[in-house]
């Protein structure tokens, strides 16, 4: 599928009202879940291992609720690049953004720790709410398909966010420091590390889980003020984000403290509404169950 065809499809989607999109999402759910069975074995395994206290009926309900949200989220993300600032602000609210803006006005740069939870892509609209003193950016992992990669970058930049490829993170943050530019950077930090990059394990969702530590290392190096991003869905297509302060003066905190705190906050958030987490990935492939 070429870039121009993708752009054409997204343009068509942009003219479809959300209510119609969600009706279409119901059909997508039936095809993906009941007909194709897209990654159902992975999702069931992840849920069963993560919530051993839940019975089969409870697991199956979370599973179905997840797939309903999954198809909704695909269409929401597809529509993101064409949404006006006014519509985005109506659908994605940042409840205590002024607390973060106050830190930025003090001349401190901010690191946001996110997870693959709720509509994490719409959080890239945060520049609409930032004090003009700050430059908003997000770290991304380059997709293998160049057409999809280009489309996603355009969508993520639609409301003012700067896209920074993961391998260029240190260079970007150093550039901000040299230019004395106050910045706010989002890190989706719950990705599984490559085998050669595994240095640290934590208890997470009933697994002894290998986790990335590079995010903490680079944030501490530049001394960013750190916040956890906690989104919640208040209605279909409507979200609210709360910012929870993690640590300031990060240059001097013990190793792994940020990582431990992040995963603790993320697990508590997931347990509140597990259907909003991204369960389709082999997130625990290098993990061990805690009760084994």
Legacy VTK file of the C-alpha trace (Angstrom):
# vtk DataFile Version 3.0
C-alpha trace
ASCII
DATASET POLYDATA
POINTS 292 float
0.000 0.000 0.000
1.577 3.270 -1.109
1.806 6.517 0.782
-0.616 8.293 -1.565
-3.242 5.590 -1.146
-2.883 5.814 2.624
-3.311 9.574 2.467
-6.422 9.133 0.324
-7.942 6.674 2.816
-7.187 8.970 5.747
-8.764 11.875 3.899
-11.924 9.815 3.443
-11.942 8.907 7.140
-11.479 12.553 8.104
-14.895 13.401 6.638
-16.716 10.613 8.494
-18.362 11.650 11.803
-17.163 9.825 14.893
-20.559 8.223 15.472
-20.379 6.587 12.030
-16.772 5.523 12.592
-17.727 3.756 15.811
-20.507 1.903 14.005
-17.897 0.770 11.477
-15.614 -0.186 14.370
-18.208 -2.704 15.498
-17.858 -4.500 12.171
-14.078 -4.350 12.428
-14.285 -5.899 15.892
-16.314 -8.830 14.569
-13.842 -9.465 11.743
-10.675 -9.033 13.819
-11.838 -10.897 16.917
-14.306 -13.544 15.730
-13.226 -14.214 12.137
-9.488 -13.499 11.884
-8.742 -14.105 15.567
-5.981 -11.484 15.347
-3.394 -12.334 18.035
-6.074 -13.808 20.293
-3.712 -16.440 21.674
-1.196 -13.752 22.643
-3.856 -11.554 24.241
-5.386 -14.461 26.187
-1.958 -15.603 27.406
-0.999 -12.073 28.485
-4.273 -11.540 30.346
-4.351 -14.960 31.991
-0.789 -14.663 33.256
-1.162 -11.031 34.329
-4.363 -11.587 36.317
-4.170 -15.078 37.877
-6.813 -14.080 40.421
-9.463 -13.683 37.687
-11.576 -16.564 36.433
-12.081 -17.500 32.785
-15.276 -15.477 32.416
-13.601 -12.338 33.774
-10.599 -12.792 31.481
-12.836 -13.285 28.448
-14.793 -10.114 29.245
-11.581 -8.068 29.484
-10.436 -9.657 26.236
-13.603 -8.717 24.351
-13.655 -5.219 25.848
-10.040 -4.805 24.782
-10.757 -5.754 21.171
-13.692 -3.332 21.075
-11.374 -0.571 22.301
-8.592 -1.738 19.975
-10.709 -1.241 16.841
-12.065 2.083 18.130
-8.519 3.240 18.770
-7.326 2.326 15.264
-9.986 4.604 13.777
-9.391 7.381 16.317
-5.695 7.402 15.449
-6.535 7.390 11.724
-8.616 10.520 12.191
-6.073 12.322 14.375
-4.161 14.187 11.676
-7.299 15.803 10.239
-8.872 16.875 13.541
-9.013 20.607 14.210
-7.389 21.986 17.339
-10.842 22.769 18.710
-12.108 19.216 18.257
-8.933 17.713 19.685
-9.130 19.970 22.737
-12.730 18.887 23.250
-11.869 15.183 23.049
-8.471 15.088 24.774
-8.322 17.151 27.974
-5.289 17.656 30.220
-6.729 18.232 33.675
-3.733 19.633 35.587
-1.527 20.861 32.755
-0.918 24.126 34.614
1.178 22.281 37.184
3.471 21.143 34.375
3.458 24.584 32.753
4.552 26.129 36.052
7.607 23.852 36.094
8.411 24.861 32.505
8.068 28.559 33.378
10.701 28.008 36.055
13.109 27.106 33.262
13.058 23.351 33.940
12.636 20.807 31.160
10.127 18.003 31.655
10.114 14.307 30.751
6.744 12.577 30.445
6.614 8.803 31.028
3.766 7.201 29.048
2.512 3.671 28.474
0.598 1.990 25.666
-2.608 2.784 27.486
-5.873 4.418 26.379
-5.356 6.717 23.378
-1.652 7.393 23.835
-1.330 8.806 20.301
-3.721 11.696 20.970
-1.458 12.789 23.828
0.785 14.224 21.096
-1.710 17.122 21.029
-0.209 18.418 24.286
1.548 21.390 22.549
-1.921 22.960 22.198
-1.889 23.377 25.986
1.738 24.259 26.700
3.215 27.580 27.695
4.853 29.064 24.564
8.204 29.005 26.343
8.414 25.223 25.910
9.087 23.060 22.887
7.071 19.832 22.853
8.552 16.616 21.458
7.956 12.877 21.466
10.364 10.003 21.055
9.328 7.435 18.465
10.541 4.103 17.156
10.871 4.150 13.376
8.436 1.776 11.634
9.800 -0.763 9.147
7.259 0.270 6.488
8.328 3.741 5.225
4.810 4.667 4.059
3.224 3.888 7.419
6.119 5.609 9.161
5.624 8.809 7.168
1.864 8.794 7.813
2.318 8.307 11.568
4.898 11.094 11.759
2.518 13.476 9.999
-0.316 12.536 12.336
1.813 12.945 15.449
3.062 16.355 14.315
-0.411 17.634 13.386
-0.823 19.665 16.575
2.704 20.951 17.008
4.730 18.065 18.460
8.272 17.471 17.220
9.075 13.853 16.329
12.463 12.610 17.538
13.665 9.189 16.417
14.739 7.043 19.359
18.383 6.734 18.309
18.629 10.537 18.080
17.220 11.229 21.558
20.518 12.161 23.224
21.477 14.439 20.345
18.122 16.250 20.502
18.190 16.698 24.281
21.785 17.936 24.136
20.787 20.435 21.449
17.994 21.715 23.704
20.435 22.075 26.599
23.087 23.882 24.522
20.487 26.315 23.183
18.967 26.781 26.661
15.605 25.756 25.234
13.040 24.570 27.766
11.515 21.360 26.458
8.945 18.739 27.312
9.521 15.268 25.900
7.239 12.225 25.938
8.687 8.715 26.279
6.587 5.578 25.778
8.744 3.619 28.170
6.990 0.234 28.493
8.553 -1.385 25.432
10.381 -4.680 25.764
14.172 -4.388 25.451
16.217 -6.434 23.018
17.912 -9.425 24.615
21.334 -7.777 24.505
19.915 -4.675 26.234
18.401 -6.468 29.242
20.041 -5.141 32.410
17.192 -4.912 34.899
14.049 -6.825 35.866
11.041 -5.626 37.846
7.809 -7.226 39.087
5.134 -6.060 36.627
1.697 -7.619 36.102
2.641 -10.892 37.780
5.816 -11.245 35.725
9.493 -10.788 36.462
9.809 -8.429 33.526
12.922 -7.142 31.712
12.568 -3.409 31.146
14.246 -0.623 29.243
16.491 1.512 31.424
17.793 3.867 28.733
14.920 6.301 29.270
15.788 6.737 32.931
19.501 7.015 32.149
19.105 9.820 29.628
16.502 11.707 31.681
18.812 11.614 34.710
21.802 12.716 32.634
20.012 15.922 31.581
18.248 16.395 34.926
14.688 16.589 33.596
11.745 16.985 35.943
9.710 13.779 35.534
5.947 13.159 35.388
3.807 10.098 34.808
1.031 10.498 32.247
-2.214 8.876 33.402
-4.983 8.950 30.770
-8.503 7.697 31.276
-11.445 7.272 28.953
-14.449 9.226 30.186
-16.649 8.303 27.189
-16.143 6.777 23.768
-13.774 9.123 21.933
-13.247 11.368 24.972
-10.225 11.209 27.277
-8.746 13.038 30.240
-5.079 13.044 31.201
-3.732 13.560 34.704
-0.057 14.324 35.304
1.459 12.698 38.389
4.751 14.155 39.555
7.456 11.531 39.917
10.767 13.194 40.757
12.687 16.434 40.349
16.473 16.810 40.722
16.740 13.551 38.825
20.498 13.769 38.353
20.994 12.731 41.963
18.428 9.986 42.552
19.457 6.309 42.867
19.627 4.143 39.771
16.358 2.507 38.720
14.227 4.615 41.050
12.445 6.299 38.139
11.931 2.983 36.366
10.505 1.342 39.498
8.151 4.249 40.127
7.009 4.401 36.511
6.105 0.720 36.342
4.355 0.860 39.704
2.171 3.752 38.506
1.565 2.079 35.152
0.498 -1.217 36.741
-1.937 0.531 39.082
-3.396 2.413 36.111
-3.762 -0.758 34.024
-5.486 -2.629 36.843
-8.174 0.054 37.019
-9.196 -0.533 33.385
-7.158 -3.396 31.881
-9.106 -3.315 28.620
-7.372 -0.027 27.726
-3.857 -1.513 27.668
-2.227 -2.839 24.489
-2.246 -6.618 25.006
-1.499 -7.731 21.425
2.295 -7.593 21.787
4.590 -10.297 23.153
5.509 -7.974 25.978
6.486 -10.762 28.383
8.432 -13.030 26.004
11.618 -12.709 28.092
9.788 -12.606 31.430
9.073 -15.229 34.076
5.911 -15.627 36.125
6.383 -14.394 39.670
4.756 -17.442 41.214
7.015 -19.951 39.470
LINES 1 293
292 0 1 2 3 4 5 6 7 8 9 10 11 12 13 14 15 16 17 18 19 20 21 22 23 24 25 26 27 28 29 30 31 32 33 34 35 36 37 38 39 40 41 42 43 44 45 46 47 48 49 50 51 52 53 54 55 56 57 58 59 60 61 62 63 64 65 66 67 68 69 70 71 72 73 74 75 76 77 78 79 80 81 82 83 84 85 86 87 88 89 90 91 92 93 94 95 96 97 98 99 100 101 102 103 104 105 106 107 108 109 110 111 112 113 114 115 116 117 118 119 120 121 122 123 124 125 126 127 128 129 130 131 132 133 134 135 136 137 138 139 140 141 142 143 144 145 146 147 148 149 150 151 152 153 154 155 156 157 158 159 160 161 162 163 164 165 166 167 168 169 170 171 172 173 174 175 176 177 178 179 180 181 182 183 184 185 186 187 188 189 190 191 192 193 194 195 196 197 198 199 200 201 202 203 204 205 206 207 208 209 210 211 212 213 214 215 216 217 218 219 220 221 222 223 224 225 226 227 228 229 230 231 232 233 234 235 236 237 238 239 240 241 242 243 244 245 246 247 248 249 250 251 252 253 254 255 256 257 258 259 260 261 262 263 264 265 266 267 268 269 270 271 272 273 274 275 276 277 278 279 280 281 282 283 284 285 286 287 288 289 290 291
